[in-house]
Amino acid sequence: MKARPISKVLAYLLLVFISVIVLFPVLYTLSTAFKTNADAEHFPPKLFKFDVTSENIKYLMGSEEFWAAAKVSLSIAVFTTISVLIVATPLAYSLARTKFFGKRLAVLLITLVQVTPAIVLLVPMFALVSRFGLYDKILPQVLILTALILPFGTWILVAFIKSIPFELEEAAFVDGASRLQVIWHVIRPLLMPGITTVSIFTLIGAWNEFLVPVIMSESKAKPVTVFITRFITEKNIDYGLLATACAFLFVPVLMFTVFAKKYIVEGLLVGSVKG
């Protein structure tokens, strides 16, 4: 009788321990954003007793370069999400519902893109982008991120489409609906949980992306993930400004994830259970 309460206590202690490990970097970064450089560089770290300052936030909020980078980050995230949905939705429907010549090859190519390290693809992409004069522009970053995220979004939507009863489409075809009408009026409303899931993951992934922008941008198309590297030099590291910029990156993502948690879990469970 006593084993069950003890096991519950141990389970809660384990959850608390894991939560502390996961949340500590986040809380430490947020606290460093309000520290002076002297306190930020102090060892051992000052966790509670330090001089609170808002200079880092004021500097960042008054930086035109920072806001330009934030605009680039938002543009890349939004346009990448739209592009992935536009391509992944019909592609997923084709893979889930139709038979066509070269289907196995298409599946193989999509899988290869998904398992291939991004850096392997970026080296030839950099040469191609430079040759066409698109270096340091938002468009190539959106196209490359769309190609890299597309396999993930496609497979999620394939699972959702397979969970939709085919009898609904057959009934629509009998009533004289075309393939496009079936996709728009029958599949699309039932596919909204999957579309929401793909949108959330794509938006977060494109917002946090570093590798593609750092290779494909220099100044005009530089997002926040690349902008923060300016606070790291050979001579010193401005920990206060670095932490403030990092907080700007992950705080909106955290808030968005908390808000969208229900849709993420529900969408993934529906796709995995019914697929």
C-alpha positions as CSV (number, residue, x, y, z in Angstrom):
1,M,0.0,0.0,0.0
2,K,2.9,2.4,0.7
3,A,4.7,1.6,-2.6
4,R,2.3,3.5,-4.7
5,P,2.6,6.9,-2.9
6,I,6.4,6.5,-2.8
7,S,6.5,5.8,-6.6
8,K,4.3,8.9,-7.2
9,V,6.6,11.1,-5.1
10,L,9.7,9.7,-7.0
11,A,7.9,10.4,-10.3
12,Y,7.1,14.0,-9.3
13,L,10.7,14.5,-8.1
14,L,12.0,13.2,-11.4
15,L,9.7,15.5,-13.4
16,V,10.8,18.5,-11.2
17,F,14.5,17.6,-11.8
18,I,14.0,17.3,-15.6
19,S,12.0,20.6,-15.6
20,V,14.8,22.4,-13.8
21,I,17.4,21.1,-16.3
22,V,15.2,22.1,-19.3
23,L,14.2,25.5,-17.9
24,F,17.5,26.6,-16.4
25,P,19.1,27.7,-19.7
26,V,15.9,29.7,-20.6
27,L,15.7,31.4,-17.2
28,Y,19.5,32.1,-17.1
29,T,19.3,33.7,-20.6
30,L,16.4,35.9,-19.5
31,S,18.2,37.0,-16.4
32,T,21.4,37.7,-18.3
33,A,19.5,40.1,-20.5
34,F,19.0,42.3,-17.4
35,K,22.6,42.1,-16.3
36,T,25.6,44.4,-16.8
37,N,28.5,42.8,-18.6
38,A,30.4,42.7,-15.3
39,D,27.7,40.6,-13.7
40,A,27.1,38.5,-16.8
41,E,30.8,37.6,-17.0
42,H,31.1,36.9,-13.2
43,F,32.1,33.4,-12.1
44,P,30.5,31.7,-10.4
45,P,27.4,33.0,-12.1
46,K,25.2,35.5,-10.2
47,L,21.8,33.8,-10.3
48,F,19.8,36.1,-7.9
49,K,21.9,39.0,-6.7
50,F,23.0,41.3,-9.5
51,D,22.5,44.9,-10.6
52,V,19.3,45.0,-12.8
53,T,19.7,47.1,-16.0
54,S,17.5,47.8,-19.0
55,E,20.3,49.1,-21.2
56,N,20.6,46.0,-23.2
57,I,16.9,46.1,-24.1
58,K,17.0,49.8,-24.9
59,Y,20.0,49.3,-27.1
60,L,18.4,46.5,-29.0
61,M,15.0,48.2,-29.4
62,G,16.7,51.3,-30.7
63,S,18.8,49.4,-33.2
64,E,17.6,49.8,-36.8
65,E,19.8,46.8,-37.9
66,F,18.0,44.6,-35.3
67,W,14.6,45.5,-36.5
68,A,15.6,45.0,-40.1
69,A,16.9,41.5,-39.1
70,A,13.6,40.8,-37.3
71,K,11.6,41.8,-40.4
72,V,13.7,39.4,-42.5
73,S,13.2,36.6,-40.0
74,L,9.4,37.1,-40.0
75,S,9.3,37.3,-43.8
76,I,11.3,34.1,-44.2
77,A,9.2,32.2,-41.7
78,V,5.8,33.4,-43.2
79,F,6.7,32.9,-46.8
80,T,8.4,29.5,-46.1
81,T,5.3,28.3,-44.3
82,I,3.0,29.4,-47.2
83,S,5.3,27.8,-49.8
84,V,5.4,24.5,-47.9
85,L,1.7,24.3,-47.6
86,I,1.1,25.2,-51.2
87,V,3.4,22.4,-52.4
88,A,3.0,19.8,-49.7
89,T,-0.8,19.6,-49.7
90,P,-1.3,18.5,-53.4
91,L,1.8,16.4,-53.2
92,A,0.6,14.6,-50.1
93,Y,-2.8,14.0,-51.7
94,S,-1.1,12.6,-54.8
95,L,1.0,10.2,-52.8
96,A,-1.9,9.1,-50.5
97,R,-4.7,8.8,-53.0
98,T,-3.5,8.4,-56.6
99,K,-1.2,6.0,-58.6
100,F,1.0,7.6,-61.2
101,F,4.1,6.7,-63.1
102,G,7.3,7.5,-61.1
103,K,5.5,7.5,-57.7
104,R,8.2,5.3,-56.1
105,L,10.9,7.6,-57.5
106,A,9.1,10.6,-56.1
107,V,8.9,8.9,-52.6
108,L,12.6,8.0,-52.9
109,L,13.6,11.6,-53.7
110,I,11.6,13.1,-50.9
111,T,13.1,10.6,-48.5
112,L,16.6,11.4,-49.7
113,V,16.1,15.1,-49.2
114,Q,14.8,14.4,-45.7
115,V,17.8,12.3,-44.6
116,T,20.5,14.2,-46.4
117,P,22.4,16.7,-44.1
118,A,21.5,20.3,-45.1
119,I,25.2,21.3,-45.4
120,V,25.7,18.8,-48.2
121,L,23.0,20.5,-50.2
122,L,23.9,24.1,-49.3
123,V,27.4,23.9,-50.8
124,P,26.2,23.5,-54.5
125,M,23.2,25.7,-53.7
126,F,25.5,28.5,-52.7
127,A,27.3,28.3,-56.0
128,L,24.0,28.3,-57.9
129,V,22.5,31.2,-56.0
130,S,25.6,33.3,-56.5
131,R,25.7,32.6,-60.2
132,F,22.1,33.8,-60.6
133,G,22.8,37.0,-58.5
134,L,20.5,36.0,-55.7
135,Y,23.0,36.0,-52.9
136,D,21.9,38.0,-49.8
137,K,18.3,38.0,-50.8
138,I,15.2,36.5,-49.0
139,L,13.9,34.5,-52.0
140,P,16.7,31.8,-52.2
141,Q,16.5,31.3,-48.4
142,V,12.7,30.7,-48.6
143,L,13.1,28.3,-51.6
144,I,15.9,26.3,-49.9
145,L,14.0,26.1,-46.5
146,T,10.9,25.1,-48.4
147,A,12.8,22.2,-50.0
148,L,14.3,21.1,-46.7
149,I,11.1,21.2,-44.7
150,L,8.8,19.9,-47.5
151,P,9.4,16.2,-46.9
152,F,8.5,16.5,-43.2
153,G,5.3,18.4,-44.0
154,T,4.4,16.0,-46.8
155,W,4.6,12.9,-44.7
156,I,2.5,14.5,-41.9
157,L,-0.2,15.4,-44.5
158,V,-0.1,12.0,-46.1
159,A,-0.9,10.4,-42.7
160,F,-3.8,12.8,-42.3
161,I,-5.2,12.3,-45.7
162,K,-5.1,8.5,-45.3
163,S,-7.1,8.9,-42.1
164,I,-9.9,10.5,-44.1
165,P,-12.4,7.8,-45.3
166,F,-12.2,7.4,-49.1
167,E,-15.9,6.9,-49.2
168,L,-16.4,10.6,-48.8
169,E,-14.5,11.3,-51.9
170,E,-16.3,8.6,-53.8
171,A,-19.6,10.1,-52.9
172,A,-18.5,13.5,-54.1
173,F,-17.3,11.9,-57.4
174,V,-20.7,10.2,-57.9
175,D,-22.4,13.6,-57.4
176,G,-20.3,15.0,-60.3
177,A,-17.5,16.8,-58.4
178,S,-14.1,17.2,-60.0
179,R,-10.8,16.2,-58.4
180,L,-10.1,19.8,-57.5
181,Q,-13.6,20.3,-56.1
182,V,-13.2,17.2,-53.9
183,I,-9.8,18.4,-52.6
184,W,-11.1,21.9,-51.8
185,H,-14.6,21.1,-50.4
186,V,-14.1,17.6,-48.9
187,I,-10.4,17.1,-48.1
188,R,-9.4,20.6,-47.1
189,P,-11.9,21.1,-44.2
190,L,-11.0,17.7,-42.8
191,L,-7.3,18.3,-43.3
192,M,-7.2,21.5,-41.2
193,P,-5.6,19.8,-38.1
194,G,-2.8,18.5,-40.3
195,I,-2.4,21.8,-42.1
196,T,-2.2,23.6,-38.7
197,T,0.4,21.1,-37.4
198,V,2.6,21.6,-40.5
199,S,2.2,25.3,-40.4
200,I,3.3,25.5,-36.7
201,F,6.4,23.3,-37.2
202,T,7.4,25.1,-40.4
203,L,7.0,28.5,-38.9
204,I,9.1,27.6,-35.9
205,G,11.7,25.8,-37.9
206,A,12.1,28.7,-40.4
207,W,12.2,31.3,-37.6
208,N,15.0,29.4,-35.8
209,E,17.0,28.5,-38.9
210,F,20.7,29.5,-38.7
211,L,22.6,27.4,-41.2
212,V,20.9,28.5,-44.4
213,P,20.9,32.2,-43.6
214,V,24.5,32.3,-42.4
215,I,25.6,30.9,-45.8
216,M,23.1,32.7,-48.0
217,S,23.1,36.2,-46.5
218,E,25.6,38.9,-45.6
219,S,23.7,42.1,-44.7
220,K,20.4,42.8,-46.5
221,A,18.8,39.4,-46.0
222,K,20.3,38.7,-42.6
223,P,17.8,37.3,-40.0
224,V,18.0,37.6,-36.2
225,T,19.7,34.2,-35.9
226,V,22.6,35.6,-37.9
227,F,22.4,39.1,-36.5
228,I,23.2,37.9,-32.9
229,T,26.6,36.7,-34.0
230,R,27.8,40.4,-34.2
231,F,28.0,40.3,-30.4
232,I,30.6,37.6,-30.5
233,T,34.0,38.9,-31.6
234,E,37.6,37.7,-31.3
235,K,38.2,40.2,-28.5
236,N,35.1,39.8,-26.3
237,I,31.6,38.6,-26.1
238,D,28.8,41.0,-25.1
239,Y,26.8,38.6,-23.0
240,G,24.1,41.0,-22.1
241,L,23.2,42.0,-25.7
242,L,23.6,38.4,-26.9
243,A,21.2,37.1,-24.2
244,T,18.7,39.9,-25.0
245,A,18.8,39.0,-28.7
246,C,18.4,35.3,-28.0
247,A,15.5,36.0,-25.7
248,F,13.8,37.9,-28.6
249,L,14.3,34.7,-30.7
250,F,12.9,32.1,-28.3
251,V,10.3,34.0,-26.2
252,P,7.9,34.4,-29.1
253,V,8.4,30.8,-30.0
254,L,7.8,29.7,-26.4
255,M,4.6,31.7,-26.2
256,F,3.4,30.5,-29.6
257,T,4.2,26.9,-28.7
258,V,2.2,27.2,-25.4
259,F,-0.7,28.6,-27.3
260,A,-0.5,26.0,-30.1
261,K,0.3,23.0,-27.9
262,K,-3.1,21.6,-28.1
263,Y,-3.1,21.7,-31.9
264,I,0.4,20.2,-32.2
265,V,-0.4,17.2,-29.9
266,E,-3.8,16.7,-31.4
267,G,-2.6,16.9,-34.9
268,L,0.3,14.5,-34.4
269,L,-1.8,12.0,-32.5
270,V,-4.6,12.0,-35.2
271,G,-2.0,11.5,-37.9
272,S,-0.2,8.7,-36.1
273,V,-3.2,6.8,-34.7
274,K,-5.4,6.9,-37.8
275,G,-2.7,6.9,-40.5
